[in-house]
Amino acid sequence: EPAPVELLRSVAGLGGPETRRALAAALREGVLHGPFRDGGYAFPYGLARRAAYEAVAEPERPVLHLRAARALARHTSPYPLAGMAGHYR
């Protein structure tokens, strides 16, 4: 499911300019696709999502999961509760 820019920014902990640069690089490299009609971005394949996850150091993963869960909880868009709960594990 595509993620809005604000959600990506919150999880990454980046400011606006840094987020735009990171998105531009990810799009250029084919790591992300978008923006979609709703303005969100997504991994083109499950394997790309998995590779990005594996690239994050294991000690950093719980921190990013917590950021993701909190950002999803703040977001006004409807997200499946199961997806949010997966970040709290």
Rosetta constraint file for C-alpha pairs under 8 A:
AtomPair CA 1 CA 42 HARMONIC 6.46 0.50
AtomPair CA 2 CA 36 HARMONIC 7.41 0.50
AtomPair CA 2 CA 40 HARMONIC 4.76 0.50
AtomPair CA 2 CA 41 HARMONIC 4.75 0.50
AtomPair CA 2 CA 42 HARMONIC 4.54 0.50
AtomPair CA 2 CA 43 HARMONIC 8.00 0.50
AtomPair CA 3 CA 7 HARMONIC 6.38 0.50
AtomPair CA 3 CA 8 HARMONIC 6.65 0.50
AtomPair CA 3 CA 40 HARMONIC 4.65 0.50
AtomPair CA 3 CA 41 HARMONIC 5.24 0.50
AtomPair CA 3 CA 42 HARMONIC 6.28 0.50
AtomPair CA 4 CA 8 HARMONIC 6.47 0.50
AtomPair CA 4 CA 38 HARMONIC 7.72 0.50
AtomPair CA 4 CA 39 HARMONIC 6.09 0.50
AtomPair CA 4 CA 40 HARMONIC 4.09 0.50
AtomPair CA 4 CA 41 HARMONIC 6.43 0.50
AtomPair CA 5 CA 9 HARMONIC 6.04 0.50
AtomPair CA 5 CA 39 HARMONIC 7.38 0.50
AtomPair CA 5 CA 40 HARMONIC 6.17 0.50
AtomPair CA 5 CA 41 HARMONIC 7.27 0.50
AtomPair CA 6 CA 10 HARMONIC 6.14 0.50
AtomPair CA 7 CA 11 HARMONIC 6.26 0.50
AtomPair CA 7 CA 68 HARMONIC 7.79 0.50
AtomPair CA 7 CA 71 HARMONIC 6.11 0.50
AtomPair CA 7 CA 72 HARMONIC 7.17 0.50
AtomPair CA 7 CA 75 HARMONIC 7.43 0.50
AtomPair CA 8 CA 12 HARMONIC 6.02 0.50
AtomPair CA 8 CA 19 HARMONIC 7.95 0.50
AtomPair CA 9 CA 13 HARMONIC 5.85 0.50
AtomPair CA 9 CA 14 HARMONIC 5.42 0.50
AtomPair CA 9 CA 15 HARMONIC 6.86 0.50
AtomPair CA 9 CA 16 HARMONIC 7.40 0.50
AtomPair CA 9 CA 19 HARMONIC 5.94 0.50
AtomPair CA 10 CA 14 HARMONIC 6.88 0.50
AtomPair CA 10 CA 67 HARMONIC 7.16 0.50
AtomPair CA 10 CA 68 HARMONIC 7.62 0.50
AtomPair CA 10 CA 71 HARMONIC 6.27 0.50
AtomPair CA 11 CA 64 HARMONIC 6.34 0.50
AtomPair CA 11 CA 67 HARMONIC 5.19 0.50
AtomPair CA 11 CA 68 HARMONIC 5.23 0.50
AtomPair CA 11 CA 71 HARMONIC 6.75 0.50
AtomPair CA 12 CA 64 HARMONIC 7.60 0.50
AtomPair CA 14 CA 18 HARMONIC 5.81 0.50
AtomPair CA 14 CA 19 HARMONIC 5.76 0.50
AtomPair CA 15 CA 19 HARMONIC 6.01 0.50
AtomPair CA 16 CA 20 HARMONIC 6.27 0.50
AtomPair CA 17 CA 21 HARMONIC 6.28 0.50
AtomPair CA 18 CA 22 HARMONIC 6.08 0.50
AtomPair CA 19 CA 23 HARMONIC 6.02 0.50
AtomPair CA 20 CA 24 HARMONIC 6.08 0.50
AtomPair CA 21 CA 25 HARMONIC 6.22 0.50
AtomPair CA 22 CA 26 HARMONIC 6.12 0.50
AtomPair CA 23 CA 27 HARMONIC 6.04 0.50
AtomPair CA 23 CA 32 HARMONIC 7.83 0.50
AtomPair CA 24 CA 28 HARMONIC 6.04 0.50
AtomPair CA 25 CA 29 HARMONIC 6.13 0.50
AtomPair CA 26 CA 30 HARMONIC 6.05 0.50
AtomPair CA 26 CA 31 HARMONIC 4.96 0.50
AtomPair CA 26 CA 32 HARMONIC 5.52 0.50
AtomPair CA 27 CA 31 HARMONIC 6.03 0.50
AtomPair CA 27 CA 32 HARMONIC 5.21 0.50
AtomPair CA 27 CA 33 HARMONIC 6.12 0.50
AtomPair CA 27 CA 34 HARMONIC 7.61 0.50
AtomPair CA 30 CA 44 HARMONIC 7.84 0.50
AtomPair CA 31 CA 43 HARMONIC 6.26 0.50
AtomPair CA 31 CA 44 HARMONIC 7.05 0.50
AtomPair CA 31 CA 48 HARMONIC 6.60 0.50
AtomPair CA 32 CA 41 HARMONIC 6.37 0.50
AtomPair CA 32 CA 42 HARMONIC 5.41 0.50
AtomPair CA 32 CA 43 HARMONIC 4.61 0.50
AtomPair CA 32 CA 44 HARMONIC 6.02 0.50
AtomPair CA 33 CA 41 HARMONIC 5.67 0.50
AtomPair CA 33 CA 42 HARMONIC 5.44 0.50
AtomPair CA 33 CA 43 HARMONIC 6.07 0.50
AtomPair CA 33 CA 44 HARMONIC 5.86 0.50
AtomPair CA 34 CA 39 HARMONIC 7.38 0.50
AtomPair CA 34 CA 40 HARMONIC 6.42 0.50
AtomPair CA 34 CA 41 HARMONIC 4.67 0.50
AtomPair CA 34 CA 42 HARMONIC 6.65 0.50
AtomPair CA 35 CA 39 HARMONIC 4.93 0.50
AtomPair CA 35 CA 40 HARMONIC 5.26 0.50
AtomPair CA 35 CA 41 HARMONIC 5.26 0.50
AtomPair CA 36 CA 40 HARMONIC 5.42 0.50
AtomPair CA 36 CA 41 HARMONIC 6.44 0.50
AtomPair CA 43 CA 48 HARMONIC 6.11 0.50
AtomPair CA 43 CA 49 HARMONIC 5.71 0.50
AtomPair CA 44 CA 48 HARMONIC 6.73 0.50
AtomPair CA 44 CA 49 HARMONIC 7.99 0.50
AtomPair CA 45 CA 49 HARMONIC 6.60 0.50
AtomPair CA 46 CA 50 HARMONIC 6.15 0.50
AtomPair CA 47 CA 51 HARMONIC 6.05 0.50
AtomPair CA 48 CA 52 HARMONIC 6.19 0.50
AtomPair CA 49 CA 53 HARMONIC 6.25 0.50
AtomPair CA 50 CA 54 HARMONIC 6.09 0.50
AtomPair CA 51 CA 55 HARMONIC 6.17 0.50
AtomPair CA 52 CA 56 HARMONIC 6.88 0.50
AtomPair CA 56 CA 60 HARMONIC 6.60 0.50
AtomPair CA 56 CA 61 HARMONIC 6.49 0.50
AtomPair CA 57 CA 61 HARMONIC 6.58 0.50
AtomPair CA 58 CA 62 HARMONIC 7.80 0.50
AtomPair CA 59 CA 63 HARMONIC 7.82 0.50
AtomPair CA 60 CA 64 HARMONIC 6.45 0.50
AtomPair CA 61 CA 65 HARMONIC 6.07 0.50
AtomPair CA 62 CA 66 HARMONIC 6.14 0.50
AtomPair CA 63 CA 67 HARMONIC 6.29 0.50
AtomPair CA 64 CA 68 HARMONIC 6.01 0.50
AtomPair CA 65 CA 69 HARMONIC 6.13 0.50
AtomPair CA 65 CA 87 HARMONIC 4.65 0.50
AtomPair CA 65 CA 88 HARMONIC 6.66 0.50
AtomPair CA 66 CA 70 HARMONIC 6.14 0.50
AtomPair CA 66 CA 87 HARMONIC 6.16 0.50
AtomPair CA 66 CA 88 HARMONIC 6.22 0.50
AtomPair CA 67 CA 71 HARMONIC 5.97 0.50
AtomPair CA 68 CA 72 HARMONIC 6.03 0.50
AtomPair CA 68 CA 84 HARMONIC 7.75 0.50
AtomPair CA 68 CA 87 HARMONIC 6.55 0.50
AtomPair CA 69 CA 73 HARMONIC 6.17 0.50
AtomPair CA 69 CA 84 HARMONIC 5.29 0.50
AtomPair CA 69 CA 85 HARMONIC 7.14 0.50
AtomPair CA 69 CA 87 HARMONIC 5.28 0.50
AtomPair CA 69 CA 88 HARMONIC 6.38 0.50
AtomPair CA 70 CA 74 HARMONIC 6.30 0.50
AtomPair CA 71 CA 75 HARMONIC 6.14 0.50
AtomPair CA 72 CA 79 HARMONIC 7.11 0.50
AtomPair CA 72 CA 84 HARMONIC 6.40 0.50
AtomPair CA 73 CA 84 HARMONIC 7.42 0.50
AtomPair CA 79 CA 83 HARMONIC 7.16 0.50
AtomPair CA 79 CA 84 HARMONIC 7.31 0.50
AtomPair CA 80 CA 84 HARMONIC 6.65 0.50
AtomPair CA 81 CA 85 HARMONIC 5.97 0.50
AtomPair CA 82 CA 86 HARMONIC 6.11 0.50
AtomPair CA 83 CA 87 HARMONIC 7.09 0.50
AtomPair CA 84 CA 88 HARMONIC 7.16 0.50
AtomPair CA 85 CA 89 HARMONIC 6.90 0.50
